[in-house]
Amino acid sequence: MSEKKLRITLVKSPIGYPKRQKETVRSLGLRRLQSSVVHDDTPPIRGMVNKISHLVKVEEIEA
């Protein structure tokens, strides 16, 4: 059984958005534009991505 992962890429700057959204971007491990991180596909990660969906691009990948 292959576990699903999410590749999350920051495509828009969080400047000008609420502090809470900036903190969510940082807590996902995204530092600068076009940077990507890979996380397990879990409900907490999905929730974080959902809150900043206008700033990121998400791809499902196989582990």
N, C-alpha and C positions, 0 to 999 in steps of 0.2 A: 504494500500500500504506500503510495507516494503522498507525502504531506504537501499541502498547498502553501505557497509563499506569495507575498506581495512585494513587487518592486515599486517603490514610491519615489517619484521624481518631482522636485520643486520647480515649477515652470513659471510662477509669478511671485514677485516680491511681496512679503508680508508688510512692508512699510505702508503706513496709512490705514492699517487694519487694527482692530482692538488688540490690546496687550495679550489677552487670553489666547487669541489665534497665533500670535507670534510665539508664545510659550509652547503651544501645541506643535508648531513646526520644529522648534528646537528640541523638544522632548522626543520627537520621532528620529532625531539625529540628522536633520537636514540643516546644512550650514549656509550654502550659497546656491544661487540659481543653477539649474541643470544638475545639481548633485542628486544622487540616487542612494537609497538604502533598501535593504531587503529585510522584511519582517515576516514572522509566522502569521498566517491568516487566522487571527483570533478576534472575538467580539470587541475587546478593548481597542485593538489596533484599528478595526473597522470603524469604530465610533470616532476615534481621533481623526481618521481620514475623512469621514463624513462631515465633520465640523469645518475642515479646511479644504473641501473638495474643489473650491474655486481657485485654489493656489497650487494644487498638485495634479499629477497624472499618475494613475494607478494601473499596473499590469499584473495579472495573475500568472505566476510561473510555477513549474513543477520543481520540487526540491531535488 
